[in-house]
Every structure is written in C-alpha cells, then in structure tokens.
Amino acid sequence: MRRYERLAYWVNGLSFLMLVVVLVAGVRYQNRFDPYLPILLVLTIAAIVGSSTYLSRKVKMTPEMKREWLVKAVHFYRELGFFTEYGDLTDDKLATKLNSQYRKETGVSLDPTGPIAELQVLEPDEKRLWLCDLERDVMPENHVYADALNRLGEISRGAFQPTDITETWESDKGPIRVEFTFGGVRHTLQPKYREDRLDTDFLFRVRDLFKGTEYQLAIRPGDPIAAAFLTLEERDRIKKERGLFFSMP
C-alpha cells in the first residue's frame, strides 16, 4: 500500500510541475505556444486526473488484504514486546480480537488506509502505548497533567516512576504548576494554558529527562498525540517497517 501511495505522490507532483511549466512557457512564449497551448493544458490536466484515479484504485484494499495487513502488524509489534497480556493467542486470533473490539466501539473494522491505522492497532495495549486527544477538558479540577504523568509511568517499562505528583493552578487560566519526584530529584514543569487543549510541549519537557537511557520517551506528534517508551533501534524499525514515526531526543 505504501508503495502505491508514494507512486501517487510522485506522479501527481510531476504532473503538477508539468502544468506549471506549460503555463509559464505559455505566458512567456505566447506567440510560439498559441496553437499548442490548449492541447498541452488538456493533456497535463488529464495526466493529473487520470493518474489520481488509477492509483487510488490501486490503493483500495480488499478485505483479504486488510486482514493480511492486520495479522502482519500484530506479529511485528509482538516482536517488540507489545500485547504480552495476550500471550495465549496466535497472531491470527489476536488480530481477530483487536478487530472485533474496534468494530464494537466504532462500527467499522480496522482500516490500513486510515491516517492513524497503526496507532489504532496499538491503542488496546494500554501498558505500552498512551494515545491522547489534545482536547482533554484541561481545567483545574480535572488534573489532566498529573494523569498524564501517571500514564507515562504505566507505559514506561520501568524507566519512569514519578511520585508525589501535584498539579496546581493559580486561576482558571493558570499559571499551571506541575511537580513530581523522579530519580531522587524534585522536578517542576509549567504547562501553558491552551484553553481545553493539552500543552504538548509539556510532554517534550518530560522527555528531556530520559536522554541517554535505554528506553526513551518516544512521541508521535499530532492529534491524537501518542507516546511509548522505545529504544532507538525499536523506533527505527517501526519507522522503516511500519511507516509510523516517533520523535525521540
């Protein structure tokens, strides 16, 4: 699937570049191009539309292809230590279970063409992945940042165990002060007030605490934002073999 997506990107990019060249040439050398300009424009536009239509059909996947994708994804992530609580299930049975759970919650099956498909596969493993919408009703009484620290501790593979976590607000709009103890040191972070949205810079400042350690806080930027504790080798394998990018220090 990713091969066709890259092909579609390059073909459409080259077709668009051809269209720009034709338009610029038509304006600059109007007298020479007058008889041919309409024909060149039609051919270029047809190339863009035609390639998009053809390649979109290539990307469309059958149920069998989707199933194969899911089983391969399950097998890959299990090799990296995900889904350990399902050790009694084969890859095929675990894929069935994950898809059934997702379909029960959303009404549709897991789809590899979705923008966060890989994260949706991993989301049920709450011991290894934290997937978080940025709109989190961030307000003093909800303790969103304290909860985030607790979740990071749960997925850290033992690398991060914050204690004595406090989250205080001077007013409903901040300033916000988050304190916790880690590694025998008392740390203080001050997330910015972003109405009901999570300040993602907070996670990156937490990440700075793990530079040089085996398991580092890996963050997949975006909305939803995702976090996992990975080695550099694991991060690189996930990017290379599954196309899922995590940012690490």
JORADA-V337641 format. One record per backbone hydrogen bond with DSSP energy under -1.0 kcal/mol. CO is the residue of the C=O (numbers start at 1). NH is the residue of the N-H. E is the energy in kcal/mol with one decimal. If there is no record, write none. Layout:
CO;NH;E
CO;NH;E
//
This chain:
1;5;-2.1
2;6;-2.3
3;7;-2.2
4;8;-2.9
5;9;-2.1
6;10;-2.3
7;11;-2.8
8;12;-2.4
9;13;-2.1
10;14;-2.7
11;15;-2.5
12;16;-2.4
13;17;-2.2
14;18;-2.3
15;19;-2.0
16;20;-2.2
17;21;-2.4
18;22;-2.5
19;23;-2.3
20;24;-2.8
21;25;-2.9
22;26;-2.4
23;27;-2.0
24;28;-2.6
25;29;-2.9
29;33;-2.1
30;34;-1.6
33;37;-2.9
36;40;-2.6
37;41;-2.6
38;42;-2.2
39;43;-2.5
40;44;-2.4
41;45;-2.6
42;46;-2.4
43;47;-1.9
44;48;-2.0
45;49;-2.6
46;50;-2.9
47;51;-2.3
48;52;-1.9
49;53;-2.4
50;54;-2.6
51;55;-2.6
52;56;-2.0
53;57;-1.3
54;58;-1.3
55;59;-1.9
56;60;-1.3
62;66;-2.2
63;67;-2.2
64;68;-2.3
65;69;-2.3
66;70;-2.3
67;71;-2.4
68;72;-2.2
69;73;-2.3
70;74;-2.6
71;75;-2.4
72;76;-2.5
73;77;-2.6
74;78;-2.0
75;79;-1.4
77;82;-2.3
78;81;-1.8
83;86;-1.5
84;87;-1.2
86;89;-2.1
90;94;-2.6
91;95;-2.4
92;96;-1.9
93;97;-2.3
94;98;-2.8
95;99;-2.3
96;100;-2.3
97;101;-2.4
98;102;-2.2
99;103;-2.6
100;104;-2.2
101;105;-1.7
102;106;-2.4
103;107;-2.3
111;114;-1.9
114;117;-1.3
116;120;-2.1
117;121;-1.6
118;122;-1.6
119;123;-2.0
122;125;-2.0
124;126;-1.9
125;128;-1.6
125;129;-2.1
130;227;-2.1
132;225;-2.6
134;136;-1.2
134;198;-2.9
139;142;-1.7
143;147;-2.3
144;148;-2.1
145;149;-2.0
146;150;-2.0
147;151;-2.4
148;152;-2.4
149;153;-2.0
150;154;-1.7
151;155;-1.7
156;159;-1.8
163;181;-2.9
166;179;-2.4
168;177;-2.8
171;174;-1.9
175;170;-2.1
177;168;-2.8
178;189;-3.0
179;166;-2.6
180;187;-3.5
181;163;-2.2
182;185;-1.4
185;182;-2.6
187;180;-1.9
189;178;-3.2
194;197;-2.1
196;136;-1.8
198;200;-1.0
199;202;-1.6
200;204;-1.3
201;205;-2.0
202;206;-1.8
203;207;-2.3
204;208;-1.1
206;209;-1.9
207;210;-2.2
210;213;-2.1
216;230;-2.2
218;228;-2.2
219;247;-4.0
220;226;-1.8
225;132;-3.0
226;220;-2.9
227;130;-2.5
228;218;-3.4
230;216;-2.9
231;235;-2.5
232;236;-2.4
233;237;-2.2
234;238;-2.5
235;239;-2.1
236;240;-2.6
237;241;-3.1
238;242;-1.8
238;244;-1.3
247;219;-2.5
//
